[in-house]
Amino acid sequence: MSLVRRIGLALTALSVAALVAAPAAFAAGGVGLGGRTTDKSITFFCFGVIALFMVLPIVLSLIQARLEGRKERVREQMERVHRP
């Protein structure tokens, strides 16, 4: 099975799961799966979003720096091996 097909199947399964779980999210009276929606729950959710967008660039930058270092080491080794 090709990678594209696996990704398509995974996205389809995820979409179906989201559609099945959607009615519980629209429960009557503001009480869903997470309980009653309050100011405190909204505040903590927003703090989580702020933390995500603060930590995500840091982690991705660290990953990129490590990959760039690896690329440079490989390039130096290739130049050393292929010198005329």
SVG drawing of the C-alpha trace seen along z (x, -y; Angstrom):
<svg xmlns="http://www.w3.org/2000/svg" viewBox="-31 -34 74 36">
<polyline fill="none" stroke="black" stroke-width="0.4" points="0.0,0.0 1.5,-3.3 2.1,-6.2 -0.4,-8.4 -3.1,-5.8 -2.3,-5.3 -2.5,-9.0 -5.8,-9.1 -7.2,-6.2 -6.0,-7.8 -7.7,-11.2 -10.9,-9.4 -11.0,-7.5 -10.3,-10.7 -13.1,-12.5 -15.6,-9.8 -14.6,-9.7 -15.1,-13.5 -18.5,-13.3 -19.6,-10.5 -18.4,-12.5 -19.9,-15.8 -23.4,-15.4 -22.0,-15.1 -20.2,-18.4 -23.5,-20.2 -25.3,-19.0 -28.2,-20.9 -27.7,-23.6 -24.0,-24.1 -23.1,-20.8 -20.9,-18.7 -18.2,-16.1 -16.1,-18.4 -18.9,-19.5 -20.5,-22.9 -18.7,-25.7 -17.5,-28.3 -15.2,-31.3 -12.6,-29.3 -12.6,-26.5 -12.3,-29.0 -9.5,-30.9 -7.5,-27.6 -8.1,-26.6 -6.8,-29.9 -3.8,-29.7 -3.1,-26.3 -3.3,-27.8 -0.9,-30.5 1.5,-27.9 1.3,-25.8 2.2,-28.8 5.0,-29.7 6.5,-26.2 5.9,-25.0 8.3,-27.4 11.0,-26.7 10.8,-23.0 10.6,-23.2 13.7,-25.6 15.7,-23.1 14.8,-20.3 15.8,-22.5 19.1,-23.4 19.9,-19.8 19.0,-18.8 21.1,-21.7 24.1,-20.6 23.7,-17.1 23.4,-18.3 26.7,-20.3 28.5,-17.3 27.4,-15.2 28.4,-17.9 31.9,-18.2 32.3,-14.4 31.3,-14.3 33.7,-17.1 36.5,-15.3 35.9,-12.0 35.4,-13.5 38.4,-15.8 40.3,-15.5"/>
</svg>
